[in-house]
C-alpha cells in the first residue's frame, strides 16, 4: 500500500475505533440511566433510542474498524498474525462485535419496559455488564495500539 493511502486508512481506522468507544460509552450512560431511574417513561425512551445508536453508529463503526484493521495488518510489516498485539486486537474487536450481537438486547429491554413496566433489575444490570465488557475490550485494544509490545507469535 502506498504511504499516502496507508496513512488515510490508518486515520480512518483510528477515528472509527475511537468513535466506537464513544458510541459504546453512550450506550452505557443510557442503559445506566434507564436502570437507575424511577421514571418508567424515561427508561423506555432510553431503550428505544439505543437501537438508533447501534445501527447508525455501532455497526458501521465496528465493521469499518475491522475492515481497516485487517487491511492495515495485511499490508504492513506488523502483519495480522506476526505480532501478538495485532492478533489480540483483532480478536478483541471480533469479541466486541459478538457481545453486541449475542448479549446486548435493547429491543428486548424496550419491550420489557413498555406500558409503564419497571426495568427488570438483573436483566438491566446484565445489559450494563455486557457494555462494560465491550468498553474494557476496546480500551485494551487501544492500549495495545499505543504500546505495541514487541513479542512475536512467529
C-alpha positions as a printed Julia matrix, in Angstrom:
154×3 Matrix{Float64}:
   0.0     0.0    0.0
   1.37    3.4   -0.9
   2.27    5.6    2.1
  -0.43    8.23   1.44
  -3.15    5.58   1.12
  -1.84    3.72   4.18
  -1.95    6.9    6.26
  -5.5     7.59   5.08
  -6.58    4.07   6.03
  -4.81    4.49   9.4
  -6.67    7.76  10.07
 -10.0     6.11   9.21
  -9.12    3.18  11.48
  -8.21    5.38  14.44
 -11.26    7.64  14.03
 -13.72    4.75  13.74
 -12.14    2.88  16.65
 -12.3     5.89  18.95
 -15.82    6.71  17.78
 -16.86    3.11  18.52
 -15.56    3.51  22.06
 -17.61    6.71  22.4
 -20.71    5.04  20.99
 -20.45    2.19  23.49
 -19.92    4.7   26.3
 -23.1     6.48  25.2
 -24.96    3.17  25.44
 -23.54    2.64  28.95
 -24.83    6.06  30.02
 -28.3     5.48  28.51
 -28.57    1.98  29.94
 -27.42    3.05  33.41
 -29.89    5.94  33.41
 -32.68    3.55  32.38
 -31.82    1.07  35.15
 -31.45    3.68  37.91
 -34.46    5.89  37.13
 -37.85    5.53  38.75
 -39.43    7.15  35.68
 -40.6     4.23  33.52
 -41.24    6.53  30.55
 -37.63    7.71  30.65
 -36.34    4.13  30.88
 -38.5     3.05  27.96
 -37.37    6.05  25.88
 -33.7     5.3   26.63
 -34.09    1.7   25.48
 -35.96    2.81  22.36
 -33.11    5.22  21.5
 -30.35    2.61  21.82
 -31.03    0.76  18.52
 -30.63    4.07  16.69
 -27.14    4.44  18.17
 -26.33    0.83  17.34
 -27.5     0.9   13.72
 -26.27    4.42  12.95
 -23.01    4.15  14.88
 -22.04    0.83  16.38
 -22.47   -1.47  13.42
 -20.9     0.74  10.72
 -18.1     1.84  13.06
 -17.21   -1.67  14.19
 -17.25   -3.06  10.64
 -15.16   -0.14   9.34
 -12.66   -0.56  12.18
 -12.49   -4.29  11.44
 -12.03   -3.81   7.68
  -9.4    -1.08   8.03
  -7.58   -3.03  10.76
  -7.39   -6.12   8.58
  -6.24   -4.02   5.6
  -3.52   -2.39   7.69
  -2.42   -5.72   9.13
  -2.21   -7.38   5.73
  -0.29   -4.54   4.09
   2.16   -3.58   6.83
   5.21   -5.17   8.4
   3.14   -5.84  11.53
   1.03   -8.5    9.82
  -2.19   -9.96  11.21
  -0.62  -12.97  12.9
   3.05  -11.99  13.19
   2.87   -9.88  16.37
   0.63  -11.0   19.18
  -0.69   -7.49  19.93
  -2.17   -7.22  16.42
  -3.78  -10.64  16.71
  -5.16   -9.8   20.17
  -6.58   -6.5   18.84
  -8.31   -8.36  16.03
  -9.72  -10.89  18.49
 -10.91   -8.15  20.83
 -12.75   -6.32  18.06
 -14.42   -9.53  16.92
 -15.37  -10.2   20.57
 -16.84   -6.67  20.89
 -18.96   -7.35  17.81
 -20.07  -10.75  19.18
 -21.02   -9.29  22.57
 -23.09   -6.69  20.76
 -24.82   -9.32  18.66
 -25.41  -12.03  21.25
 -25.65  -10.3   24.65
 -26.87   -6.74  24.22
 -30.65   -6.57  23.7
 -32.08   -3.02  23.8
 -35.15   -4.09  21.79
 -35.96   -6.71  24.42
 -35.47   -4.16  27.17
 -37.72   -1.67  25.36
 -40.4    -4.35  25.12
 -39.9    -5.24  28.8
 -40.44   -1.6   29.85
 -43.44   -0.94  27.6
 -46.7     0.09  29.23
 -45.12    1.54  32.38
 -43.48   -1.76  33.34
 -40.46   -1.31  35.61
 -37.0    -2.13  34.3
 -36.14   -5.76  35.05
 -33.33   -5.32  37.63
 -30.99   -8.23  36.95
 -31.56   -8.06  33.22
 -30.86   -4.33  33.15
 -27.61   -4.75  35.06
 -26.69   -7.64  32.75
 -27.0    -5.27  29.81
 -24.72   -2.78  31.55
 -22.23   -5.58  32.23
 -22.19   -6.54  28.52
 -21.48   -2.92  27.59
 -18.83   -2.6   30.31
 -17.13   -5.67  28.87
 -17.11   -4.03  25.45
 -15.57   -0.87  26.96
 -12.83   -2.92  28.66
 -12.02   -4.74  25.42
 -11.87   -1.51  23.4
  -9.65    0.2   25.99
  -7.34   -2.84  25.99
  -7.13   -2.74  22.19
  -6.33    0.98  22.3
  -3.63    0.4   24.9
  -2.06   -2.33  22.76
  -2.08    0.07  19.78
  -0.17    2.69  21.72
   2.41    0.47  23.46
   2.85   -2.15  20.68
   4.52   -4.89  22.7
   7.31   -6.32  20.53
   6.81  -10.01  21.26
   6.16  -12.01  18.08
   3.94  -15.0   17.53
   6.27  -16.3   14.84
